[in-house]
Amino acid sequence: MPGSNPYDLGLEQSPVNYRPLTPLGFIARTAQVYPQRLAVIHGARRYNWSETYDRVCRLSSALKAAGIGRGDTVVLIAANTPEMIEAHFGVPMCGAVLCTVNTRLDPAAIAYILMHCEARLVISDTEYASAVGQALALLEHRPRVIDIDDSEGPGGERLGELDYEAFIGAASTDEHWQEPVDEWQPIALNYTSGTTGRPKGVVYHHRGAYLAALSNMLDWQMPRHSIFLWTLPMFHCNGWGFVWTMAVNAGTHVCLRRCEPQRVLSMIRQHGVTHYCGAPVVHAMLAHAPKEWKVGISHRVHGLIGGAPPQLPVIAALHRMGIDLLQIYGLTEVYGPAVVCAEHQEWSELSTDLLTERKGRQGVRYTAQEDMAVLDPEDFTPVPRDGRSIGEVMFRGNMTMMGYLKDPQATAEAFLGGWFHSGDLAVVHEDGYIQIRDRAKDIIISGGENISSVEVEEVLYRHPAVRTAAVVAMPHAKWGETPCAFVETSPDASIGEAELIAHCRSCLAHYKVPTRVIVGDLSKTATGKVRKVELREHALRLATRDAAIPID
């Protein structure tokens, strides 16, 4: 018909030319193309990609036989083991949603997550049986439990009627797993503490997971068949998406239950590890390690650093060791890494000091993250590229969460104005690279994990002697940041730092407990608000006064 658009005729979407994007196809392809390549190393256990795919299919089949399907949530509370890798594929292959839980959480927090996500099945490592068992006891309806009895772990009580190997061992190897009906279908659920202490469930979709996995490989310029050491917890943003990335890469996962510097350096040497990533604390441990632990690593190693602004001396020290660091920045709500300090060839000609300064910036948007900007939060205008004007980092695009589970109000607030609001404040340099300056939210990032200052303050307020409490981040040579508490007590109270720390330890996960508690009068505004700016300065002075660990 004259005047009609020729591209509207006979070019319809169909199963022949369209399939929903999902990272699940990555492992099927790699198992077909590179079946005998080593996929997983864990202690004495070795699996090639064909064997790994078989185990993944068995898990999916076992879950379906257990009545798990689309819309159900399967929770994993586990270390960095093969079972965690397999769950990232096997759980969504049966249509369910994978929820990996922070193993450092206390029983009450675990119980809340299990209840909130309506967990149908829990796969739990026996190392964490005590906390998980206490959490299950708090629930009105207990989900089915499958135990991971890992020979590399310390062991523990069995909470379920089956262990993982028996669970998947009885299942078929049927490869006819479910593709998502739509790429907008949820694939994973991650809980973040936010600013209130009550975890919020961040929902990922298959499309975002697919694009995040590819972006990881592209933006890190990872060659195929890389050897990846799991120094990063797989429970954190699904291991920043690298479980799925390594299936694209057809590389090798080197599992690690505990991130200890001597063990990490030994495994880098033993297995020829080419890539690892983690929070600044991970890299600082390697930089501070004794010289004799570093002997024998002659190949180039690539590290990805994120979770908090890095310490520039650590970047310089690792560069001297032969470890090339790439700075990234992101949040749980944007699939982990979403900004990268993309390097330029001419940077290789810079002095160590200038190179370190460049690498200390957070960078530019990830390849598959359509939009990232530093905007005035009032009128959404971009801040000038002057390295001085501060705005809020905001995102939008396919690598942004679907929203918060069961919390439409929080989702609407996070998406106000058509952008996801990170709550982080940054400047933009002349070349368009952003650099984080502060956090609008009073979140403390310790070892890459979020700690709500409000949650810690609430615990302090439970002590009868505490009248006013304020918690801020204090720089820490090992963990990047730790909580530092400032407390005013009742006039007739006689209480010291040790007793208040013990009180916090009885109520909080260990990593949330303040490193220091300073008892005394707190400076306040005319309206009675504590001047947290002054407390941060005080905490910085305390950290500076403490003896710094020299870097070899």
N, C-alpha and C positions, 0 to 999 in steps of 0.2 A: 504493500500500500504506500503510495507516494507520501513522503514526509515522515513516515514512521522511522524509528531508530532501528537500523539493521541489527544492532547488538542485542535487541530485545527478542529476537525471533530465533527459536530453535537452539538456544544456548543456555538452557535451564540447568540448574544444579541437580545432580543426580548422584547415586552411589558410585557411578563410574568416575566422576570427576571431583567428588568432594568427600572427605572423611574428616570427622572431628579431630582436631589436634590433641594429642595425648602423649606423654612420655612413655607410656606402656609399650608402644611399638619399638622403642629403642632396644630393649633387651631381646625382643624376638629377632630383630635383624642381626644384632651382634652375635647371638647364639647360632644363627644360620651362617653368617659370614666368617666368624672367628671362633668356631666351637671349641677348639683345643687351647685357645689362649687362656692364660691364668687370669681368673677373675677375682678370686678372694684368697687372702692369706690371713689365717687366724691361728696362732700357735702352730700346732702340728697339722691343723686342718688346711686342706687345699681344695679349691673347686675351680674348674674351668668354666667358661661361659655356657657350655652346653649343660653341665651339671647344675649350675646356678639357675638357669632357666627352668630346668626340670623341677628343682626344689620350689621355685616360685609358683609354677603351675600346680604343684601338689598342695601348696598352701592355699591357693585360690580354691581348689577343689574341696579341700578340707573345710574351709570356711563356708562354702556353699552347702556342703553336707550338714553343717551345724546350723543351717538356717539363716546365715548371714547374707545380706544382699543389699540392694540399692537403698540408700538412706540410713543404713545402719552405721554405727561408729565402732571401730575396733581400736582399743587403746593399747599402746606399747609402753612399758616402763622397763627400759633395757639399756645396757651399755652398748658400745660400738662393736657389735658382733655380727656375724653373717645373718642372723635372724632379723636384725634391724634392716639390713640391705634388702633381704627377701620381702619383708613386709611392705616396703615402699612400692613394690610391684604387685605382690600377691593380694594385698587387701583391696586396692582399687580394681584389680582384675575381676573381682567378684561383685563389683559395683559399690562396695562399701567405702567409707571415709576413714583414713588413717589419722590417728591422733597420737603423736609421740609426746610423752610427758617428761618434764625435767626430773631427773632422778634425785635431785637435791631438795625437792619439796618436802614439807612436813606432811603428816597424815591428813590433817584437816584440809589442806590445799588440794591434795590428791583426791580426797573424797568429794570436794566441791566440783572438781573437774569431771569425775566419773558421773556424778549426778547431773551436772549441767549439760554434758554432751550425750546423756542417756546411753552410756556405753553398753553394748550388747555382749562384748567379749573383751577380756583383758589378757594380754600376753606379757608376762612379768618375769624378769630375771630373779633368781632366788637370792641374789645379793641384797635385793631391796624388799625382801619378804616382810621384814618387821614393819616398815612404814606402810607398805601396801596392805598387809594384814590388818593393821589398825585402821586404815582408811576404809577397807571393806566392811569392817565392823560398824562403821558410822552410817552405812547405807541401809535404807529400808528394803531395797531390792538388790541383791548381790548378783553381779554379772558372772558368767562362766569364766574360769581362770585356766590358762594354759601356762605352764612353767617353762622357763628357759634354764636348763641345768648345764651351764657352760663349764667345761673342764678347766678353762683358763681363769675362772672366777673363784671367789672365796667360798662359794656354796651358801646354803641357807635353807630355811624351812620350805617345804613344798606346800603350796596353797591350792593347787588344782588337782583334778583327778588324772590328768595326762600331762606329760612333758611335751615339748615342742616336737622332738624327733618322732615320738609315737603318734602325735597328732597328724603330722604330714606324711608319716611313713605308711599309714593305712589308707591314704588318699590315692586317687588315680592320677596319672600323668597327662590327663586330657588337656590339650593345648587350646581348646575352644573356649577361651576366657572371654569375658564381656568387654567390648569396647564401650566407651561412654556413649550414651544416647545423644548427648550434646556436649560440646567442649566446655560449656559453662557449668557442667556437672561438677559438684565438689569432689576433690581428690584428697585433700588433707585439711586438718584442723590443728592450729597451733595456739596455745594459750600464752598470753602476754600479761604481765602484771599491770601495765599502764601506769596511771598516776594514783589509783585509789587503793591498791592492794588486793582488790577482788579481780581475779583473772578474767580477761576478755578472750573469747574464742575467735581467732582470726581464720576465716575460711578461704582456702585456695581452690581455684578451678583447674581443670586439665589443661586448658589453653595456656594459662599463666605458667604452670609448672613446665610445660613443653618449651616455652620461649625462654624461661629463666635458665633451664638446663643448657640450651644452646648458647645463650648469652654468656654463661660462665665459661664455656669453652672458647668462644670467640674473643671475649674481652680479656681473658688471661692468656690468649694465644697458646692454648695447650695443644701440643702435638698429639696425634693419635697414639694409643698404647702408653699413655703416661702411667706412672706408678704413684698412687695417691695414698698418703698416710693420714689416718683418721685421728688427728689431734683435736679436731672440732667435734663437739658432741652431735651425733646424728639427731638427737631430740630437738636441737635448736634450729628452727626454721627449716626442718627437714635437711639438716646438714648443709644449710645455705643452698639447697638444690643439687648438691654434688653427688648424691646417691644416683639421681637420674642422669646427671652429666657424665658420670663414669661409664654408664651404659652406652651413651652416644660415643664416648671416647674409645670404647673397647679396651679400656686399660685395666689396671689391677688395683683393687681395694686392699690396703694393708690395715687390718683392724687393730685397734688399740683400746683396751679397757680403761687405762689410766694414763693421763698425759704427764709423765715424769721426764725431766730433761735428759737424764742419762739413758733411759729407755728409748726416748725419741731419737736421740743422736745415734744410738746403737742400731736402731731399725733403719734409719736413713742410710747408714753405712752398709748394713747387712743385705737390704733388699734393693738398694739403688734407688731409693725414693726420689722422685723428681718434683713432687708437688705436695704441699701441705697448707693448711690455713687455720686461722683462729684469732681469738681476741689478743690484744697486746700482751696479756700475761703470758701467753704461750711463747711468743717470740722473745719476751724479756727473759724467760727462764733459759732459753737457749743462749741468749747473749751473755747472761751472767754465769753460765756453766763453766766449770774448771776446764782449763786448756786441754788436759789429758783426755777428757771425754770427747773432744772435737777432732782428735787425731784420726786420720784415715779416710776422711770424707773429701775426696778429690774431685767429684763431679759437681756440676752446677745444680743448685736446688732453688726452687721457686716457692716463695711464701706469699700467701694472701693475708693481709692484716685488716681487721675491722672490728667493730663492737664498741670502740671508744677512740678518740683522737690519740694517735700513737706518740710515744716518747721518741723524740728525734735522736737521742743518743743510742737507742736500741736499733733504729733503722741503720745508723752509721756502723754500729758494731757488727750487725748481721751482714752488711755489705762487705765488710772486711773479711768475714768468715767465708764468703762465697755464696751467701744466700741472698737472692734478689727478692726484695719485698715489693709487692704491689698493693697500694692503699685502696680500700673500697669503703663504701658507706651504704647503709640501708637500715631497714627496720623489718620487723616481722610482717607488718602490713604490706610490704612491697617485695615479699618472697626472699627476704634477706638482702644480699647485695643488689643495689640498684644504681649506684654511682661508682665510677672507677677513675682512678688517677691515671688515665691513659697516657702512656709514655711516648715520647718522640725520639727519633733516632739521634737528633742533635743534642739530647740531654747527656749522651755518653761523653761529650766533650766538657761537661761541667765539672767543677771541683767537687770533692766529696761533700763539702758543706752546702754548696748550692744545690747539688743533686738531692741531698737529704731534705732540704727545704721544699723542693718541688714535690718530692715523694710524700711529704707530710700533709699535702692538701688532699681533700676528699675527691675532687675531680669533676667529671662530666657524666651525663646519664648513660646507663647501660645501653647496649645496642638495641635490645628489644623493649626497653622502657621508653614509650613514645614521648613522654614529656616530663621534665623536671625543671623547676625554676625556684629562684629565691625572690619571694614577693612580699610586699607590704601587706600584712594580714588584714588591714582595714579596707583598702581599696583594690587589692590584688594587682597593683602595678609592680613591674620588675624593679629591683633596686639597681642603682648604677653599678657599672663594672669598675669600681674604684678601689676594691679591697678594704673599704672602710664602712660603707653603708650596710647596716644589718637588716635582714629580713628573715622570713620563715621559709624553710625548705618545704616545697610542695611537689606532689607527683600526680600524674594521671596517665592511664594507659593500661595495656594488657597485663602488665606485671604489678597490678594493684589488686588487693584483696577484693573478694566479693562483698565482704562486710563482716560485722561482728555477729556471731551466732546468738540468736534470740535477743538481740539488742538493737532494734531499729533506730532508737533515739541516738545511741552512741555512734552508729553508722552515719546517720544524717549529720551529726556534729562533725565527724571526721571528714565528711565529703562536702562540707559547706563551701558554696561558691564554685562548685564544679572541680575542686581539687582535693586530694587527700592531704591533710595537714599533718606534718611530721611532728610539730612541736619543737623542732630544733632550729636554732638561729644560726645564720651563716652570712658570710660576705661573698661577693663574686669578684674575682680578679679580672684583669684586663683581657686575659685569654679565655675567659668564660669558665674557668675552673672555680668550683666553690670550696670554701673552707669553713668548717664548723667553728663557731665562736662560743656558743653557750647553749644551754637547754632551757627551753621555755617551761618544760615540765621538770619537776624536781625528782628526776629519776637518777639513781646512782647505778653506774654500770661497773660491776665487779666481776672480773674474769669473763667478760662478755655477756653476763647475765644481768637482767634488770632487777633492781631493788627499789621498791616504792618507799620513799622517805615517810610518806603518810602512814604506811603500815608499821614501820619501826616506831614512829612517834606514838601511834595508838598503843603499842605494847608498853612503851615507857609510861604512858599515862595510867596504865593499869596498876602501877606500883603506888601504894598509898602515900608515899613520901614525895611523889613528883607533882609539882604544881604547873610547870610549863616545860615543854620539850620541843626541840627543833633539831632536825637531822639534815645534814648536808653531806656532799661528797668530799672526801679527803684523798688527795693523790697518794698512791701506794706503789712502791717499786715493783712489787710482784703482781698484784691484782689489777693494776691500773687505777682503780678507785675502791675505797671501802667506806661504809657509813661512819660518820663522826657525829656524835650526839652532844648537844648542849642542853643542860637541864637546870632548872630552878626548882628547889625543893621547898617544902613548907618550913616556916621559921623555926619550928621546934624539932625538925628532923635532923638526924645525924646519919648520913649515908654517904658512901664513897663510890668511886668508879667501879671497883671490883664487884660490889654487890649489884649494881645496876646492870653490868654486863652479864652477870650470872642470871639475873631476872630475865633479860632478853633471850639468853640462850635456852631458857626453859620454855619459851613461847615461840621461838622462830627457828627456821632452818639456819644452820651454822653460818652460812655465807652471808646471811642478812644481819647478823649480830654486829653492833658497832665495834670498831677497833678501839676507839677512844670514847670516853664519856667525860665531859668537862662539866663540873658542878659549879654553879655561880649565877650571878645576876645576868639576865639577858637584855640587851639593848632593844628598845621597841619604838615604834612610830607613835605619833600622837593618837592614833586610833587603836593602839594596843597590839599591832602586828609586830612580830619578831623581825628584826632586820637581818634577813638571811644573807644579804650581800656581805655584811660585816662578819658573819659566822664563816662564810666560805673563805674570806681572807684570813681569818684566825686559823681555820683548818689547814690552809696552805702554809702558813707560818709553822704550824706544828709539824707538817710533813717535811718542810725544808730543814727544820731543826734536827730531825732524826737523821742519823747517819745514812748516807746514800751508799748503795752497794756499788763498788767500782766495777766497771765493765772492762774485761780483758780485750 
